[in-house]
Amino acid sequence: VVAGRVDAVPHNLRKLTPTSSITRRESSAESASNGSGIWGQVFHRTRSQDARAAAEETAFSKSGKVFTKQLRRKVLIVARHPDIWLAGLGVLAVLMCCSVWILLLTNTAATTLRRDAEAMAKEVATALSHELHVALIPLITMRNFVKQLPQFREMSSLVGNRGDPASAPAAEIGYRNLTGIFDQESIDLFHQIASDARSTEMIMAIELEPKAVVSLIHPLKETKTLKNGQVVTQDHTGAIGLD
């Protein structure tokens, strides 16, 4: 009776539960694989990354095989034809020799230039020292004349300090009027001594400045040709009386 009852159960009712569960599983798997839902998107991305990584690995493997094949081929060619690497070594040796030769020439030229510059600097320094020594001697002599001769000692009192009643009167701003203060004998003596003191071209002019006032200048005007051919023109008339 029980068996008969079981057999009496309709066919669609007996398979309803298993069929619907299988259908739900297949639909969920299909939705996951098709990318619907969060897990479907994760599954799709993972599968895409795996495919990309596999493609890159395949390409890298192929490129490595191609490179190895080409390298092996080139090594075999070089091994079979020694004239190739011998020519390369020859060219390399020639280039190295040329580089060393150029470096040696450059070093030699630099050494020569440095020696010439040092010799020229020493020569100029010696000449300058000699000229300064020659120029200082007459200037020291001139200073002694100015200190010892009464004509020059009196010039300080004749010029005097600015604003004193007996001093040289003020002219325009920054100048003193020295007209008629010095006698002609003192002026001629100064020019004579200063002319003898200008024994070198390094002394272009000599000034006498009692009380810091430019009183006498030698030469007052001059056009002179130096040893090197340079023409020098001097005019110091505007400096007389400068305080």
Residue, then its C-alpha position, 0 to 999 in steps of 0.5 A: v500500500v505504501a509503495g502504491r501510494v508512493d507510486a501514486v504521487p505525481h511525477n512533477l511533485r516528486k522532482l520539484t525540489p531537486t530541479s528547482s535547486i539545480t536551476r538556481r545553482e546553474s543560474s547563480a553560476e551563470s550570473a557569476s560568470n556573466g559578471s552580474g553582481i559583485w562576485g561576477q565582477v571579481f570573477h571577471r577581473t580575475r579571469s582577465q588578469d590571468a589571461r593578460a599575465a599568461a599573454e605577457e608570459t607567452a610574449f616574453s618567452k617568445s622574445g627570450k627565445v628569439f633573442t637567444k636564437q639570434l645571439r647563438r646565430k651571431v656567435l656562430i657567425v663570429a666563430r666561423h669568420p674570425d676576420i670579423w672580430l679581428a677587424g673590430l679589435g683592430v679598429l678599437a686599437v686604432l681608436m685607442c691609440c689616436s685617443v692617447w696620442i691626442l691626450l699627449l698632444t693636448n697635455t704637451a700644449a697645455t704644459t707649454l702654454r703654462r710655462d710661457a705664461e709663468a715666464m711672462a708673468k715673472e718678466v712683467a713682475t720683474a719689470l714692474s718692480h724695477e720701474l717702481h723702484v726707479a720711480l720711487i727714488p726721484l719721488i723721495t728726492m723730491r720730497n726731501f727738496v720740498k722739506q729742506l728748501p725754504q721756498f717750499r716750506e713757506m708755501s704751507s703758510l702762504v696757502g693757509n687753512r680755509g677761512d683764515p684771514a691770511s690764507a688764500p681766499a676761497a674761489e668757487i666751491g671746492y677751490r682756492n684762489l692761488t693767484g700771485i701767492f707764489d713767486q716765480e723763482s719758487i715756481d721755476l725751481f719746482h718745475q726744474i726739480a720735478s722735470d729731473a724726477r720724471s726720469t721714467e714713464m711711470i711718473m706722468a705728473i708731479e703735484l705739490e699740495p701744501k695744506a692739501v690744496v693743489s698748488l703746482i703741477h708738472p707738467l701743466k700741459e704736455t703731449k708726449t709719445l711713449k716708448n710703445g708708440q702711444v701718444v698721451t696728452q695731459d692738461h692739468t690747468g683745471a686742477i690748480g687750486l683744488d682744495 
